[in-house]
Amino acid sequence: MDHNHQKLTSAEIGTLWGAYVNGTAIDSVNKYMESIVENVEIKALLKEAITIFSKQKEQVVRFMKKDGFPIPNGFDESDYHPNAKRLFTDIFCLHYLHIMTLHGLIGHVTALSSSVNKDMRNFYDSCDQDAKYIYNKTTDLLLELGHFQRDPYFYPEENQELIVTKDFTEGIFGNSRRLAATEIISLSLNLKKAIMSKCLSIAFSQVSQDQETREFLEYSSNAADKQIQSLAAILHKDNLPVPMSWEAEVSNSTEAPFSDKLMLFHMGFLYQTAQTFQGAGLATAMRTDLALEYEKIILKNLTVTKKWFNLMLKNKWLEQPPLAPNRKRIAKEK
């Protein structure tokens, strides 16, 4: 049997569908940002990211067409307006590319682990290499410009220690130990992502043309702000630094560079992916208060995404991913 030409599995089709829809949304934002950025190095990086995705999109289309699946509509030139007034500073655009590339890194590895088809595995491996390239480039440039936000530093203990008491997990009644380095990984990352979500919600709410969309964006901004405050409070308790906010990197423009459909979809994407990162934080939290905080945040995000889904549904902006065959209907129609 030729394993290179097997029919794609449901997981493989699912990853392709997601890569196309999510990718075209982020690509639209990148194209707008590339049109407004003045810093030559940031502009060059955005151009590279746009070129890379263009090639990836062509391959995704080939995979889906080969197995007879319809290509999603996704997002295109009609969803962004390159001549709109500047909504973001150059530095915010660089931060955006950095965070979205981080999403891509994790998404490509997940897709690779779900793939059996050799061509698909090779494709996602190349996507992973491309994402690593852009991630390293954005990190280097943020460092060079003095805008990379490092995680808290630790000073080493003299000797390694073992956990010898159940008090290690205590945190609810004020007897909590200091944060572990393994817990700070998720705290720091979830804070940075919440800061990005809040800033995009603020920016999008300024330019949205639809009242209900604006109201949702304000709601999502408040939700992100509460998450930032709750996670920051945990770091502050141990006298650890908190990542800076980026609200100052959003201009006062009220001219929409994106369609309401794109802006609303993008916020839903961020909140849905946030639950993956928050779930990882919950899994690594060994302090009870930290675990409870993640549970609260995840439950709140479920409320946000439910409101998002209902609004997307009302506007008929949600594309349906490929579904499993309806065997009962097929039998009845026989």
Beta strands, then each sheet from edge to edge (+ up, - down):
end
